[in-house]
C-alpha cells in the first residue's frame, strides 16, 4: 500500500470520528480539556458521520462538499493556520494575516475533504489518552482494516469557546500540522509570503477544477 493510500485511509478514519461538532462536556473556560470528554468526542461521532455518508458513492462530488462542511465544524482551523505559518505570522500586517487565513481555510478544507472522501471500511479503537501541553488532550487510537492494525494515530483535542476541536493528528508519531508547517517554510524561504499565498491559491483552484469536472 502506498503512503498516499495509508494517509487517505487514516485521514478518513480520523475525520470519521471527528467531523461533526460536539460541545457536550467541553471545558467552557478554555482551560484543561477533559480526557473523558476528548475520548467521547473521538468515539461517539463516528456513527453519526457514517450515517451522513451512507448511500453516497465515493465519486459523488456532493460527498466532498459534505466532508468540507463537516471539517469546517470540527477543526480549529484558525489556530492551525497560525501554527503552520510559523514566525511569519508576526511579520505580516493584519490585512496580510486576514488574506492568508481566508486562503488557508479554503485550501485546507478542500485538501482534506478530498483526502477523506474514499472511505473503505476502516475502524478505530481507542487505546489511551493523556494531557497534552497546558490545556489539550491527546487521544491515542489504533486504526484497523479487516480487524488488522493499519497505523497508530494520536488526535490532539483542544477546547475553544466551550467546544472540542481537532488541533492536530499524529500518524506513527508524525505530526500532520508540523509536516504542513515544514512544507510552508520551504516555500516561504524560496518565494516569500506572497509566493506562498499564490501557491495555495493555485492548488485550491486545481482541486476545485478537478471536483467540478467530475
URJOZI-V588770 format. One record per residue. SS is DSSP state (@ for helix, = for strand, . for the rest). OMEGA is omega in whole degrees, -180 to 180 (* if undefined). BURIAL is # if it has 24 or more other ideal C-beta (glycine too) atoms within 12 Angstrom, else .. Layout:
SS_OMEGA_BURIAL + SS_OMEGA_BURIAL
This chain:
._-179_. + ._178_. + @_180_. + @_-180_. + @_178_. + @_180_# + @_179_# + @_-178_# + @_180_# + @_180_# + @_178_# + @_-178_# + @_177_# + @_-176_# + @_171_# + @_-180_# + @_-165_# + @_-176_# + ._-169_# + ._-178_# + ._-178_# + =_-177_# + ._-178_. + ._178_. + ._178_. + ._-178_# + ._-174_# + ._-178_. + ._-179_. + ._180_. + ._-174_. + ._177_. + ._-179_# + ._-176_# + @_-179_# + @_178_. + @_179_# + @_178_# + @_179_# + @_177_# + @_-178_# + @_-173_# + @_-170_# + @_-173_# + @_-180_# + @_-177_# + @_180_. + @_-179_. + @_177_# + @_180_# + @_-179_. + @_-179_# + @_-174_# + ._177_. + ._179_. + ._178_. + ._-176_. + ._180_. + ._178_. + ._-179_. + @_180_. + @_179_. + @_179_# + @_178_# + @_178_# + @_180_# + @_-179_# + @_-179_# + @_-180_. + @_176_# + @_-179_# + @_180_# + @_-168_# + @_-176_# + =_170_# + ._-166_# + @_-179_# + @_179_# + @_177_# + @_179_# + @_179_# + @_-179_# + @_-175_# + @_177_# + @_175_# + ._-177_# + ._179_. + @_-180_# + @_-178_# + @_-177_. + @_-179_. + ._-178_. + ._-174_. + @_179_. + @_177_. + @_176_. + @_-180_. + @_-180_. + @_179_. + @_-178_# + @_179_# + @_180_. + @_-178_# + @_-179_# + @_-178_# + @_179_# + @_-177_# + @_-179_# + @_179_# + @_-178_# + @_-176_# + @_173_# + @_177_# + @_-179_# + @_-172_# + ._-175_# + ._-177_# + ._180_# + ._-177_# + ._173_# + ._178_. + ._174_# + =_178_# + =_179_# + =_178_# + =_-178_# + =_-176_. + =_172_. + =_179_# + =_177_. + =_180_. + =_-178_# + ._-176_. + ._-170_. + ._-175_# + =_175_# + =_175_# + =_178_# + =_-177_# + =_-179_# + =_168_# + =_176_# + =_-173_# + =_173_. + =_-176_. + ._178_. + ._-178_. + =_-179_. + =_175_. + =_180_# + =_172_# + =_-173_# + =_176_# + =_-180_# + =_177_# + =_-176_# + =_179_# + =_178_# + =_179_# + =_179_# + ._176_. + ._180_. + =_176_# + =_-180_# + =_176_# + =_178_# + =_-179_# + =_173_# + =_179_# + =_179_# + =_-175_# + ._177_. + ._177_. + =_-177_. + =_177_# + @_178_# + @_180_# + @_176_. + @_177_. + @_180_# + @_180_# + @_179_. + @_179_. + @_-179_# + @_177_. + @_178_. + @_-180_# + @_180_# + @_-176_. + @_-170_. + @_179_. + @_-176_. + @_-180_# + @_178_. + @_177_. + @_179_# + @_-180_# + @_180_. + @_179_# + @_179_# + @_179_. + @_179_. + @_178_# + @_180_# + @_180_. + @_-180_. + @_-180_# + @_179_# + @_179_. + @_179_. + @_-179_# + @_-178_. + @_-180_. + ._*_.
